[in-house]
Amino acid sequence: MSASIRNRRLVRAAAVSAVAALSVTLASCSGDTGSGGDAGGEELTVLLITSHEGASERLAERYEEETGVTINPVIVPYDEIGNTLALDQQSGANEIDVAAPWYVSIGDLAADGAIQDLTDWIEGTPEIDEDDFIPSIYDPYTLVDDRRYGLPFDGDTQVLFYNEEILERNGFAEPPATWDEYVEQSRVITENESADGVYGNVIFGQKSPLILGASFANRLAGFGGEFLDEDGEPVIDSPEAVAAAQSLADSIASAYPTPAETAFGEGNSAWYAGNAAFIENWTDLGVGSQTNPDSTVADKWGVTLLPVGGDNTEQRASLVAGFTWVIAANTDKTELAQDFIQWAASSEVNEELLVADPQTGIDPNRLSSLESDSYGEAYPELQEVNRATLTGALAWPTGENATQAAEALTDELAKLIAGDVTAQEALDAVQAEWEQLLG
């Protein structure tokens, strides 16, 4: 049994425990009379990740105000939401009505019979306004084998943030335009300031597709690589991909300690404390940089598109961790769930979440919210970099077995940043496994 398969079974076991805890939690908070709102005490149980807890509170409050329906958010770790939803449906517990899983898991959830095919409903509901969804997001986040299984929730494009004061102290007038420049600027800053607790970069290196996988995907986009070719065949061992992996490995020496244990919680804390010059992050970090009470970097940061590398000169967005509203296969509240996700994926709601204080962790999913006056007035720099999604973006595979493929990639990347394998060895191993899973 491969290590990656063992790890996936451990995650699945953790999700079984999460489903059990979910049932206990819902049993303890449910009552005979419901909410007693305008919709006759109707309720929806909505599964989200920890990063969306703030958004869930705002959504629950607003939706109940407008409809009288009570939203019961259930929050789980980001790497457990897909398995939690699948097991809830397959076990017969059927506690969940709506969820917002990572878009990469949509194909597996559809294959497992855990989510509803929403194609006919979407096509028959012009009020959804499909044309307003950012095109490079809409299909990857919702489409599997020409059928739609959800509506986009959180756009989640990563960009490069930089601390202007740290760059100036170290003689850099501009942030890096290439990944080679990024490595060199990081090296200089760490060499000059690590004794004072300041480092060149934060690398999200924790072994999770949404964390370490994102760090690699950012470089894959920059070097002009792809996960799959035009025929849907894996090309994860291409020269561009190997160069991207090597660039990631080259960044580790200058990173805030300890990269292999750094996820966005640890990374954001280092950034807010002013202890890092660079951090690749979702665009809402700019909101937090200005509004988070722990932030010391308000008005001291800048943001730019991801660097390029190798022969590639075109900057491209990387869709590393987007999330999609889906409806559980076995819910008996389909119409109510449809109403909720249509509302929650609307331009009005997305615009509100983009500029909310405290921050909600949500990025643009629609053209109209991206170009809204409120977003542009509050965060013009973020609006500008988010426009990168309008000209194409690198999306992960989303078909059946895509979740396993992402985990297999992350397993090998963890070996790479630990110094146990070379970039070529890591991606050769991934290519072989992907050909079995996705080929």
MISEKOL-16927 format. One record per atom (N, C-alpha, C): x, y, z; residue in one letter. Coordinates in steps of 0.05 Angstrom, whole numbers, plus 32768, in hexadecimal, padded with zeros to 4 digits. Example, Ala and Ser with C-alpha at 12.3 -4.5 7.8 and 13.67 -1.06 7.14 Angstrom:
81087F8E809CA;80F67FA6809CA;81087FBE809CA;81017FD3808ES;81117FEB808FS;81028001809DS;
This chain:
80117FE88000M;800080008000M;801280198000M;800D802B7FEDS;801D80447FECS;801780568003S;802B8067800AA;8027807A801FA;8010808D801AA;800C80958000S;7FF780A77FFAS;7FDC809A7FFES;7FD980807FF8I;7FC080727FFDI;7FBB8070801BI;7FD0806A802AR;7FCC80688047R;7FC380838052R;7FCF80998049N;7FC880B38052N;7FAA80BA804CN;7FA280B28034R;7F8680B7802CR;7F7380A8803DR;7F7A808F8045R;7F6980808057R;7F67808C8073R;7F7E8098807CL;7F7D80A68096L;7F6A80BE8095L;7F6B80CD807FV;7F5A80E4807CV;7F3C80DB807CV;7F3780C4806ER;7F1C80BA806CR;7F1280B18088R;7F2580A58097A;7F1D809D80B3A;7F1780B580C4A;7F2780CB80C0A;7F2180E380CFA;7F0680EE80C7A;7EFF80EC80AEA;7EE480F680A5A;7ECE80E580B1A;7ED280CB80B5V;7EBE80BB80C2V;7EB880C680DEV;7ECD80CC80EDS;7ECA80D88107S;7EBB80F38106S;7EC2810280F0A;7EB5811C80EDA;7E97811980E9A;7E8F810580D9V;7E73810080D4V;7E6580F880EEV;7E7280E880FEA;7E6680E08118A;7E6280F8812AA;7E77810A812AA;7E758122813BA;7E5F81358130A;7E5D81358115L;7E4981468109L;7E2D813E8112L;7E2881238112S;7E0D811A811AS;7E0781218136S;7E1B811E8148V;7E1781258164V;7E1181438167V;7E2181538158T;7E1E8170815AT;7E0281798151T;7DF9816E813AL;7DDE81768130L;7DC8816C8142L;7DCB8154814DA;7DB7814A815FA;7DB4815B8178A;7DCB81668181S;7DCA8176819AS;7DBE81918195S;7DC0819B817CC;7DB681B78177C;7D9B81B78168C;7D9081A08161S;7D7781A08153S;7D6081A08168S;7D4A81AB815FG;7D3281AB8171G;7D1981A48162G;7D0381A28170D;7CEA81998163D;7CDD81AF8153D;7CE381C8815AT;7CD481DE814ET;7CE381ED8139T;7CFD81E88135G;7D0C81F68121G;7D1082138129G;7D1582248114S;7D1C8240811AS;7D048251811ES;7CED82498114G;7CD5825A8117G;7CD582738107G;7CE5827380F1G;7CE7828A80E0G;7CD1828C80CCG;7CD3829F80B9D;7CBE82A480A6D;7CB9828B8094D;7CCD827A8091A;7CCA82628080A;7CC1824A8090A;7CB3824F80A6G;7CA8823980B6G;7CBD822980C5G;7CD3823580CDG;7CE7822780DDG;7CF8821580CDG;7CFA821980B2E;7D0B820880A2E;7D29820D80A9E;7D3981F880A5E;7D5581F980ABE;7D6581EC8095E;7D7E81F48091L;7D9181E7807FL;7DAB81E3808FL;7DB681CB808CT;7DD181C68097T;7DE581C98081T;7DF981DB8086V;7E0C81E28071V;7E2881DC807BV;7E3781CC806BL;7E5181C38072L;7E6681D58065L;7E7881E18076L;7E8D81F3806BL;7EA781ED8079L;7EBD81F9806FI;7ED781F6807CI;7EDC820C8090I;7EF1820880A0T;7EF7821A80B5T;7EFD823780ABT;7F0982398094S;7F0F82538089S;7EF682638081S;7EE08255807EH;7EC782628077H;7EB48266808EH;7EBE826280A6E;7EAC826580BDE;7EA1828180C0E;7EB2829580BBG;7EA882B180BCG;7E9482B680A7G;7E9882AC808FA;7E8582B08079A;7E6B82A28080A;7E6D828A808DS;7E55827A8093S;7E43828A80A7S;7E4F829780BAE;7E4082A680CDE;7E3182BD80C0E;7E3E82CB80AER;7E3182E180A0R;7E1B82D7808ER;7E2082C18080L;7E0C82B6806EL;7DF482AC807DL;7DF8829F8094A;7DE2829580A4A;7DD082AC80AEA;7DDD82C180B7E;7DCE82D780C2E;7DBE82E580ACE;7DCB82E98095R;7DBD82F7807FR;7DA782E78073R;7DAB82CD806FY;7D9782BC8063Y;7D7E82BA8075Y;7D8382B7808EE;7D6C82B580A1E;7D5C82D080A1E;7D6B82E680A0E;7D5D8300809EE;7D4B83028086E;7D5482F7806FE;7D4682FA8056E;7D3082E58053E;7D3482CD805FT;7D2182B78059T;7D1482AB8071T;7D1F82AF8089G;7D1682A180A0G;7D21828580A4G;7D32827C8091V;7D3D82628092V;7D56826280A3V;7D59824F80B5T;7D71824D80C6T;7D86823D80B8T;7D9E824880B6I;7DB5823A80ABI;7DC6823080C3I;7DCA821680C3N;7DDB820A80D8N;7DF6820380CCN;7E0A821480CFP;7E25820E80C4P;7E3381F880D4P;7E3F81E580C6V;7E5081D180D2V;7E6C81D580C6V;7E7F81DA80D7I;7E9A81E180CFI;7EAD81CA80D3I;7EBC81C380BEV;7ED081AD80BFV;7EEA81B780B3V;7F0181AA80B9P;7F1A81B180ADP;7F1981AF808FP;7F2981C08081Y;7F2881C28064Y;7F2E81A88056Y;7F3E81978062D;7F45817E8054D;7F338167805BD;7F1D816D8069E;7F0A81578070E;7EEE815C8064E;7EE981728058I;7ECE81798050I;7EC38166803BI;7ED3815E8027G;7EC9814C8012G;7EC28131801DG;7ED48125802DN;7ECE810B8039N;7EB7810C804DN;7EB58122805BT;7E9F8125806ET;7E8481258060T;7E828134804AL;7E698134803BL;7E638119802EL;7E77810C8022A;7E7380F28015A;7E6980DD802AA;7E7680DC8040L;7E6F80C88054L;7E5480CE8061L;7E4D80E78064D;7E3380EE806FD;7E1D80E3805CD;7E2180E58042Q;7E0D80DC802FQ;7E0E80BE802CQ;7E2680B2802BQ;7E2880958027Q;7E2080858040Q;7E2380918057S;7E1D80828070S;7DFF80828076S;7DF080938068G;7DD48096806EG;7DCD80AA8084G;7DE280B7808FA;7DDD80CB80A3A;7DCE80E28097A;7DD680EC8080N;7DC781008071N;7DC181198081N;7DD481228091E;7DD1813A80A1E;7DD581538091E;7DE58152807CI;7DEE8169806DI;7DDB816F8056I;7DD481888053D;7DC38191803CD;7DD3819E8026D;7DE681AF802EV;7DF681BF801CV;7E1381BE8026V;7E2681C08014A;7E4281C1801BA;7E5281D38008A;7E6A81DB8010A;7E7B81EB7FFFA;7E9781DE7FFFA;7E9A81C77FF1P;7EB481B97FF0P;7EC781C67FDCP;7EE181BD7FDEW;7EF581C47FCBW;7EED81BB7FAFW;7EF081CC7F9BY;7EE681C67F80Y;7EF281AD7F75Y;7F0B81A67F7DV;7F18818F7F72V;7F0981757F79V;7EFA81767F8FS;7EEC815D7F98S;7ED181597F8BS;7EC8816C7F79I;7EAD816A7F6EI;7EAA81507F5EI;7EBE81487F4EG;7EBC81307F3EG;7EB981177F4FG;7EC881167F64D;7EC680FE7F76D;7EAC80FE7F85D;7EA281157F8EL;7E8981167F9CL;7E72810E7F89L;7E7481167F70A;7E5F810E7F5CA;7E6080F07F57A;7E7980E67F54A;7E7C80C97F4FA;7E7280B87F67A;7E7580C37F7FD;7E6C80B57F97D;7E4E80B87F9CD;7E4180C87F8CG;7E2480CC7F90G;7E1D80DD7FA8G;7E3080EE7FAFA;7E2D80FE7FC8A;7E21811A7FC2A;7E2181237FA9I;7E16813D7FA3I;7E03813B7F8BI;7DF2814F7F89Q;7DDD814F7F74Q;7DE8815B7F5AQ;7DDF81507F44D;7DE4815C7F2AD;7DD081747F27D;7DDB818C7F25L;7DCB81A47F24L;7DC781B07F09L;7DD081A17EF4T;7DD081AC7ED9T;7DB581B77ED1T;7DA081A77ED3D;7D8681AF7EC9D;7D7B81C77ED9D;7D7F81C77EF3W;7D7681DD7F03W;7D8581F77EFCW;7D9F81F67EF8I;7DAE820E7EF2I;7DA582187ED6I;7DA382067EC3E;7D9B820F7EA8E;7D7F821A7EA7E;7D6E82117EBAG;7D52821A7EBAG;7D4E82317ECDG;7D63823D7ED8T;7D6182537EEBT;7D71826A7EE2T;7D67827A7ECFP;7D7682907EC4P;7D7F82A57ED9P;7D7182A67EF0E;7D7982B97F05E;7D9582B37F10E;7D9F829B7F0CI;7DBA82947F16I;7DCE82A57F07I;7DC882AC7EEED;7DDA82BC7EDDD;7DF682AF7EDAD;7DF682997ECCE;7E0F828A7EC9E;7E25829A7EBBE;7E1D82AC7EA9D;7E3082BB7E9AD;7E4082CF7EACD;7E3682D47EC4D;7E4482E67ED6D;7E5A82D97EE6D;7E5A82BE7EE7F;7E7082B17EF5F;7E8A82B57EE5F;7EA082B97EF4I;7EBA82BC7EE6I;7EBF82A27ED6I;7EC282A47EBCP;7EC3828C7EABP;7ED982787EB2P;7EF082817EBAS;7F06826F7EC0S;7F0182607EDAS;7EEE826A7EEAI;7EE6825D7F03I;7ECE824B7F00I;7EBB82547EF0Y;7EA182467EEFY;7EA382297EE7Y;7EAF82237ED1D;7EB182077EC8D;7EC181F67EDBD;7EDA81FD7EE2P;7EE981EC7EF4P;7EDC81E77F0FP;7ECD81FB7F19Y;7EC181F87F33Y;7EA781E87F33Y;7E9B81E47F1CT;7E8081D97F1CT;7E7B81C27F08T;7E8C81C07EF4L;7E8681AE7EDDL;7E9681947EDEL;7E88817E7EDCV;7E9481637EDAV;7E8581547EC4V;7E94814C7EAFD;7E88813C7E99D;7E70814A7E8ED;7E7281647E8AD;7E5E81757E7ED;7E4481777E8ED;7E4681717EA8R;7E2F81757EBAR;7E3881877ED1R;7E2681997EDAR;7E2C81AC7EEFR;7E2281A27F0AR;7E3481A37F1EY;7E2E81997F38Y;7E2E81AE7F4EY;7E3181C87F46G;7E3181DC7F5BG;7E3381F87F50G;7E36820B7F62L;7E3A82277F5BL;7E5282317F6AL;7E6382427F5EP;7E7B824B7F6BP;7E75825C7F84P;7E8582577F99F;7E8282667FB2F;7E9A82787FB6F;7EB2826D7FB8D;7ECA827C7FBFD;7EDE82797FA9D;7EE5828F7F9BG;7EF6828E7F84G;7F1282847F8AG;7F1E828E7F9FD;7F3882847FAAD;7F4F82837F96D;7F56829A7F8BT;7F6E829D7F7BT;7F8582A67F8DT;7F9C829A7F8AQ;7FB382A37F99Q;7FC482B77F8AQ;7FD082CA7F99V;7FE182DF7F8EV;7FF982E27FA0V;800B82F47F9AL;802282F87FAAL;802083127FBAL;802083117FD4F;802083287FE5F;803D832E7FEEF;804483477FF1Y;805F834E7FFAY;805E8365800EY;807183648020N;807383798035N;8086838F802AN;807A83A68025E;808983BC8018E;80A183C58029E;809D83C68043E;80B383CF8055E;80CB83BC8055E;80C583A28055I;80DB838F8054I;80EA8390803AI;80DC83928024L;80E98395800AL;80FB83AD8009L;80F083C48013E;810083DD8012E;811883DB8024E;811683CE803BR;812D83CC804DR;814483BB8040R;813C83AA802EN;815083988022N;815783A08005N;814F83B87FFDG;815983C37FE4G;814983BA7FCCG;813183AF7FCFF;812183A67FB8F;810B83BB7FB3F;810C83C67F9BA;80F883DB7F94A;80DE83CE7F8AA;80DF83B67F81E;80C783A97F76E;80C6838C7F7FE;80AE83817F81P;80AB83647F87P;80B583547F70P;80BA833A7F74P;80C5832A7F5EP;80B183257F47P;80BB83267F2FA;80AB83217F17A;80AD83047F0FA;80C382F77F17T;80C882DB7F10T;80CC82CB7F29T;80C982B17F27W;80CD82A07F3EW;80EB829F7F46W;80FD82A27F33D;811982A47F39D;811F82BD7F4AD;811382D37F43E;811682EC7F52E;810A82E87F6FE;80F482DA7F70Y;80E882D47F8AY;80FB82C57F9CY;810782B07F91V;811A82A07FA1V;813182B17FAAV;813C82C27F98E;815382D37F9FE;814C82E87FB3E;813682F67FAFQ;812E830B7FC3Q;812982FE7FDEQ;811C82E77FDES;811782D97FF8S;813182D28006S;814482C87FF6R;815E82C18002R;816B82D8800FR;816C82EF8001V;81798307800CV;816C83108025V;815183118025I;8143831B803DI;814783098055I;814582EF8050T;814982DC8066T;816682DE8071T;817982E1805FE;819582E48068E;819982FD8078E;818B83128071N;818F832C807EN;817F832E8098N;81688321809AE;8156832880B0E;814B831080C0E;815382F880BAS;814982E180C8S;815182E280E6S;816882EE80ECA;817082F08108A;815C83018118A;814D8312810AD;813883228117D;811C83168114D;811B82FE810AG;810182F08107G;80F282F780EEG;80FF830380DAV;80F3830B80C1V;80FF82FA80ABV;80ED82EE809AY;80F682DC8085Y;80EC82E5806AY;80F982DA8056G;80F282E2803AG;80D782DA8032G;80CE82C3803AN;80B482BA8030N;80A682A88045N;808D82A48040V;807D828F804DV;8076827A8038V;807D8261803DI;8075824C802BI;8060823B8039I;80498238802CF;803582268037F;803E820A8030F;804981FC8043G;805581E2803EG;804881CA804CG;803381CF805CQ;802581B98069Q;801A81A68054Q;801C818C805AK;801581788047K;7FF781768043K;7FEC81878032S;7FD08188802BS;7FCF8193800ES;7FBE81887FFDP;7FBB81937FE2P;7FB481B17FE2P;7FA481BA7FF6L;7F9C81D67FF7L;7FB381E88002L;7FC881DC800CI;7FDE81EB8018I;7FF781E88008I;800581D2800BL;801D81CC7FFCL;801781CA7FDEL;800081BD7FD8G;7FF881BC7FBBG;7FF481D77FAFG;7FEA81EA7FBEA;7FE682057FB4A;800182127FAEA;8015820E7FBFS;802F821B7FBBS;803B82117FA0S;803881F77F9BF;804281EC7F82F;803181F77F6AF;801781F77F6DA;800682007F57A;800C821D7F4FA;8012822E7F62N;801982497F5CN;8031824B7F49N;804582397F4ER;805D82397F3ER;8058822B7F23R;804782177F23L;8040820A7F0BL;8032821D7EF7L;8021822E7F02A;801482437EF2A;802982567EE7A;803C825E7EF8G;805082717EF1G;806382677EDBG;806A824E7EDCF;807C82427EC9F;806D82397EAFF;8053823E7EAEG;804482377E96G;803D821A7E93G;803D820B7EA9G;803681EF7EA9G;801981EA7EACG;801281D07EA9E;7FF681C77EACE;7FF681AE7EBDE;7FDF81A87EC9F;7FDB818E7ED6F;7FD581797EC1F;7FC481807EAEL;7FBB816E7E99L;7FBF817B7E7EL;7FC2816B7E69D;7FC481767E4ED;7FA8817A7E42D;7FA781827E29E;7F8D81887E1DE;7F7B81707E1BE;7F8781587E1CD;7F77813F7E1AD;7F7081347E36D;7F7781437E4BG;7F71813B7E66G;7F8581277E71G;7F9C81247E64E;7FB081117E6EE;7FC4811F7E80E;7FCD81127E95P;7FE0811F7EA8P;7FFA81277E9AP;8004813F7EA1V;801E81497E98V;802C81567EB0V;802A81497EC7I;803581547EDFI;805381517EE1I;805F81427ECED;807C813F7ECED;8089814F7EB7D;807B81637EACS;808581737E97S;809D81847EA0S;80AD818E7E8EP;80C4819F7E96P;80BA81B77EA6P;80A381C27E9FE;809981DA7EADE;809181D27ECAE;808581BB7ECDA;807D81B27EE8A;809581AC7EF9A;80AA819F7EEDV;80C281997EFDV;80D081B37F05V;80D181C77EF3A;80DD81E17EFAA;80CD81EE7F10A;80B281EC7F10A;80A281F87F25A;80A781EA7F40A;80AA81D07F40A;80B081C17F58A;80CB81C97F63A;80DF81CC7F51Q;80F981D37F5AQ;80F981F07F66Q;80EA82027F5AS;80E8821D7F65S;80DC821D7F81S;80C8820C7F85L;80BD82097FA0L;80D281FF7FB3L;80E181EB7FACA;80F681E07FBDA;810B81F57FC3A;811282057FAFD;8126821A7FB2D;811D82307FC5D;810382337FCAS;80F982487FDBS;80F982407FF9S;80FD82277FFEI;80FA821D801AI;810F8229802CI;8128822B8023A;813D82348034A;81398250803FA;812982608032S;8124827C803AS;810A82808048S;80FC826A804DA;80E0826C8057A;80DE826F8075A;80C8827B807DY;80C1827E809AY;80C0826280A6Y;80CB825E80BDP;80CB824380C9P;80AF823B80D3P;80A7822280D0T;80B4820C80C2T;80A2820680AAT;80AB82078092P;80998205807AP;808781EC807AP;809281D58082A;808381BC8081A;806B81BC8094A;806B81CF80A7E;805681D080BBE;804581E980B7E;804A81F880A1T;803C8212809DT;8024820F808BT;800D82158096A;7FF482188087A;7FEC82358088A;7FD4823C807EF;7FCE8258807DF;7FCA82658098F;7FC4825680ADG;7FC2826280C8G;7FDD826C80D1G;7FF1825B80D0E;800C826280D8E;8018827780C5E;8013827380ABG;801E82868098G;801282A2809AG;7FF882A3809DN;7FEB82BD80A0N;7FF482CC80B9N;7FF882BD80CFS;800282C980E8S;801D82D580E4S;802F82C780D6A;804A82D280D0A;804882EB80BFA;803682EA80ACW;80328302809AW;8027831A80AAW;8012831580BAY;8007832B80C9Y;801B833780DDY;802D832780E7A;8041833080FAA;8058833F80EDA;8058834080D2G;806E834D80C4G;8087833D80C3G;8085832380C4N;809C831180C5N;80A4830580ABN;8097830D8095A;809D8301807BA;809A83168065A;80AC83158052A;80AA8328803BA;8095831F8027A;809383058022F;808182FB800DF;806F82E58018F;805682E5800FI;804482CF8014I;803182CC7FFDI;802F82B37FF3E;801C82AD7FDEE;800282A67FEDE;7FEC82B37FE6N;7FD482B07FF5N;7FBC82B87FE5N;7FA582B17FEFW;7F8C82B97FE3W;7F8882D77FE6W;7F7A82E37FD3T;7F7983007FD1T;7F6C830D7FEAT;7F5C82FD7FF8D;7F4F830A8010D;7F63830F8026D;7F7C83068023L;7F90830D8037L;7F94832B8038L;7F9083388021G;7F9283568021G;7F7D83628033G;7F6583578034V;7F5083618047V;7F5A835D8063V;7F6483458069G;7F6E83408085G;7F858352808CG;7F9683588079S;7FAE8368807ES;7FA583848088S;7F8E838D807EQ;7F8483A78086Q;7F7283A6809FQ;7F63839180A2T;7F4E839080B7T;7F53837E80CET;7F65836A80CBN;7F69835780E0N;7F75836580F8N;7F6B83618110P;7F76836F8128P;7F928367812EP;7F9B83508124D;7FB783488129D;7FCB83528114D;7FC0835F8100S;7FD2836880EAS;7FE3838080F1S;7FFD837E80ECT;800F839580EFT;801783A080D4T;800B839580BEV;8014839C80A3V;800083AD8094V;7FEC83B880A1A;7FD983C98094A;7FE783E08086A;7FE183E4806DD;7FEC83FA805CD;800A83F68057D;801583DE805CK;803183D98058K;803583C28044K;802083BA8037W;802283A28026W;801B83AA8009W;802483997FF7G;801C839B7FDBG;8015837F7FD1G;8009837E7FBAV;800183647FAFV;800683657F90V;800E834E7F86T;8012834C7F69T;800B83307F60T;800A832C7F46L;800483127F3BL;801B82FF7F41L;801682E57F3FL;802B82D27F43L;804182D57F2FL;805A82D17F37P;807182D47F25P;806F82BF7F0EP;808082C37EFAV;808282AF7EE4V;809D82A27EE6V;80A1828D7ED6G;80BA827E7ED7G;80C182717EBDG;80DB826A7EBAG;80E4825D7EA1G;80DF826E7E89G;80D582627E74D;80D082707E5BD;80B4827E7E5BD;80A482797E6FN;808A82857E70N;808B82A27E78N;807C82B37E6AT;807B82D07E71T;805F82D97E77T;804B82C77E77E;803082CF7E7CE;802882C87E98E;802082DC7EA8Q;801782D77EC3Q;7FFB82CB7EC2Q;7FF782B87ED4R;7FDE82A97ED4R;7FD582A37EF0R;7FBB82A57EF4A;7FB0829F7F0FA;7FB082817F14A;7FB1827A7F2DS;7FB1825E7F36S;7F99825A7F48S;7F8782487F3FL;7F6E82437F4EL;7F74822C7F61L;7F7F82337F78V;7F8A821E7F89V;7F7682137F9EV;7F6382237FA5A;7F5282197FBCA;7F3582247FBAA;7F2A82247FA2G;7F0F822E7FA0G;7EFA821B7FABG;7EE382267FB2F;7ECE82167FBFF;7EB3821A7FB1F;7EA382057FB1T;7E8B82047FA1T;7E7381FC7FB2T;7E5D820B7FAEW;7E4482037FBBW;7E3981EA7FADW;7E3381D57FBDV;7E2781BD7FB2V;7E0F81B67FC4V;7DFD81A57FBAI;7DE6819B7FC9I;7DE9817D7FCDI;7DE681757FE6A;7DE981597FEDA;7DD581487FDFA;7DDE81307FD7A;7DCD811F7FC6A;7DB381177FD4A;7DB581127FEEN;7D9E81067FFCN;7D8E811A800DN;7D9381348009T;7D8281478019T;7D658145800FT;7D53814A8022D;7D37814C801AD;7D2E81698019D;7D42817B8017K;7D3D81988016K;7D4981A47FFDK;7D4781967FE7T;7D55819F7FCET;7D4D81BB7FC6T;7D3381C17FC6E;7D2A81DB7FBCE;7D3581F17FCFE;7D3481ED7FE8L;7D3F82017FFBL;7D5D82037FF8L;7D6B81ED7FF4A;7D8881ED7FEFA;7D8E81FC7FD5A;7D7F81F97FC1Q;7D8382077FA8Q;7D8082257FACQ;7D6B822D7FBBD;7D6882497FC0D;7D7F82557FCFD;7D8982467FE3F;7DA082507FF2F;7DB982537FE1F;7DC0823F7FD2I;7DD982417FC3I;7DD782567FADI;7DBF82597FA1Q;7DBC826E7F8DQ;7DC182897F9AQ;7DB6828D7FB2W;7DBA82A67FC1W;7DD782A97FC9W;7DE382947FD4A;7DFE82967FDFA;7E13829A7FC9A;7E0D82917FB0A;7E1F82957F9AA;7E1982AD7F89A;7E0782BE7F93S;7DFF82D67F84S;7E1482EB7F84S;7E1282FE7F72S;7E2483147F71S;7E2283267F8AS;7E0A832A7F92E;7E05833C7FAAE;7E1383307FC2E;7E1083167FC7V;7E1C830A7FDFV;7E3A83087FDCV;7E4483017FC4N;7E6183007FC1N;7E6E831B7FC5N;7E6283307FBBE;7E6C834B7FBEE;7E6D83527FDCE;7E58834C7FEAE;7E5783528007E;7E6E83438016E;7E72832A800FL;7E87831A801DL;7EA383248016L;7EA7832F7FFEL;7EC183387FF6L;7ECC834F8008L;7EBA83608010V;7EC28379801FV;7EBA8378803CV;7EB183618046A;7EA7835F8061A;7EBE83638075A;7EB7836F808CD;7EC9837280A2D;7EBB836980BCD;7EC5835380C8P;7EDE834580C3P;7EDD833580A9P;7EF5832F809EQ;7EF783228084Q;7EEA83078085Q;7EE082FE806ET;7ED282E4806CT;7EE282CF805ET;7EF982D68052G;7F0982C28044G;7EFF82BC8028G;7EED82CD801DI;7EE182C88003I;7EED82DA7FEEI;7EF282CD7FD6D;7EFC82DB7FBFD;7EE682DC7FAAD;7EEA82ED7F95P;7ED582F07F81P;7ECE82D77F72P;7EB482D37F6DN;7EAB82BD7F5CN;7E9C82C77F43N;7E9682E17F43R;7E8682EC7F2DR;7E9383057F21R;7E8E83097F07L;7E9983207EFAL;7E8E833A7F07L;7E74833A7F0ES;7E6883537F18S;7E7383597F34S;7E7783467F45S;7E82834B7F5FS;7E9F83537F5ES;7EAE83467F4CL;7ECA834D7F48L;7ECC836B7F40L;7EBB83747F2EE;7EBC838F7F23E;7EAA83A37F33E;7EA0839B7F4AS;7E8E83AC7F59S;7E9C83C47F64S;7E8E83DA7F66D;7E9983F37F71D;7EA383EF7F8ED;7E9383E07F9ES;7E9B83DD7FBAS;7EB583CE7FBDS;7EBA83BA7FADY;7ED383AB7FAEY;7EEA83BC7FA4Y;7EE583CA7F8EG;7EFA83DB7F83G;7F0283F27F95G;7EEE83FE7FA2E;7EF484147FB4E;7F02840B7FCEE;7EFB83F47FD8A;7F0783EA7FF1A;7F2283DE7FECA;7F2583CE7FD7Y;7F3E83BF7FD2Y;7F4583BF7FB4Y;7F4D83D67FAAP;7F5483D87F8DP;7F6A83C57F85P;7F7E83C17F97E;7F9583AF7F8FE;7F8B83927F8CE;7F79838A7F9EL;7F6F836F7F9DL;7F5D836B7F84L;7F4D837F7F7EQ;7F3C837E7F66Q;7F4E837A7F4DQ;7F6483897F4CE;7F7583877F35E;7F81836C7F31E;7F8C83607F47V;7F9983467F44V;7F8583307F3FV;7F6D83337F4AN;7F58831F7F45N;7F4F831F7F28N;7F5383357F1AR;7F4C83357EFDR;7F5D83227EEDR;7F7383177EF9A;7F8383037EEBA;7F7282EB7EE4A;7F5D82E57EF4T;7F4C82CE7EEET;7F3C82D27ED5T;7F3A82EA7ECAL;7F2A82EF7EB3L;7F3882E67E99L;7F5282E27E9AT;7F6182DA7E82T;7F6B82BD7E84T;7F5E82AD7E94G;7F6682917E96G;7F74828C7EB0G;7F7282737EBAA;7F7E826C7ED3A;7F85824E7ED3A;7F9882467EE3L;7F9F822A7EE6L;7F8D821D7EFAL;7F7D82097EF1A;7F6B81FA7F02A;7F7581DE7F06A;7F7081D37F1DW;7F7781B77F23W;7F6481A47F14W;7F6C818B7F10P;7F5981777F06P;7F4281747F19P;7F2A816E7F0DT;7F12816D7F1DT;7F0181547F19T;7F0A81427F09G;7EFA812A7F03G;7EFC81157F19G;7EF280FE7F13E;7EF380E87F27E;7F1080E17F2DE;7F1680DD7F46N;7F3180D77F51N;7F4380F07F53N;7F3881077F4DA;7F4881207F4FA;7F5281257F6BA;7F41811F7F7FT;7F4981237F9BT;7F6181127FA2T;7F6180F87F9AQ;7F7780E77F9FQ;7F9080F07F90Q;7F8C80FA7F78A;7FA381047F68A;7FB0811C7F76A;7FA0812E7F81A;7FAB81457F8FA;7FBA813C7FA8A;7FB081287FB5E;7FBE811E7FCDE;7FD881107FC6E;7FD881027FB0A;7FF180F47FA7A;800681097FA0A;7FFE811E7F93L;801181347F8DL;801D81407FA6L;800C81457FB9T;801481517FD2T;8028813F7FE1T;802281257FE1D;803581127FEED;805181157FE4D;805381167FC9E;806E81187FBDE;807B81347FC1E;806B81487FC1L;807581637FC6L;808081657FE3L;807381587FF5A;807D81588011A;8099814B8012A;809D81368003K;80B8812A8002K;80CC813D7FF6K;80C3814C7FE2L;80D5815F7FD4L;80DE81747FE7L;80CC81817FF5I;80D581978006I;80E4818E801FI;80E181738025A;80F18168803BA;810D81608031A;811281628017G;812C815B800DG;8130813D8008G;811A812E8007D;811D81118004D;811D81087FE7D;811381187FD5V;811381127FB8V;8118812B7FA9V;812081277F8FT;8124813E7F7ET;810981467F72T;8108815D7F65A;80EF81667F58A;80E781527F42A;80FA81497F32Q;80F481367F1DQ;80EA811C7F29Q;80F781127F3EE;80EE80F97F4AE;80D180FB7F55E;80CC81127F62A;80B181167F6EA;809C81157F59A;80A081247F43L;808B81267F2EL;808A810E7F1CL;80A080FF7F19D;809E80E67F0BD;808B80D37F1AD;808E80D27F35A;807D80C17F45A;806080CA7F43A;805B80E47F43V;804080EE7F41V;803480E77F26V;804480EB7F11Q;803A80E57EF6Q;803180C87EF4Q;804180B67EFFA;803980997EFEA;801F80947F0CA;801B80A07F23E;8002809C7F32E;7FEB80AA7F24E;7FF080C27F19W;7FDA80D07F0CW;7FD180C17EF3W;7FE380B47EE5E;7FDB80A57ECDE;7FC8808E7ED4E;7FCB80837EECQ;7FB8806F7EF6Q;7F9E807B7EFFQ;7F9F80927F0CL;7F87809E7F17L;7F7780AE7F03L;7F8580BC7EF1L;7F7880CF7EDFL;7F7B80C87EC2L;7F8E80B87EBBG;7F9480B37E9FG;7F7E80A27E91G;
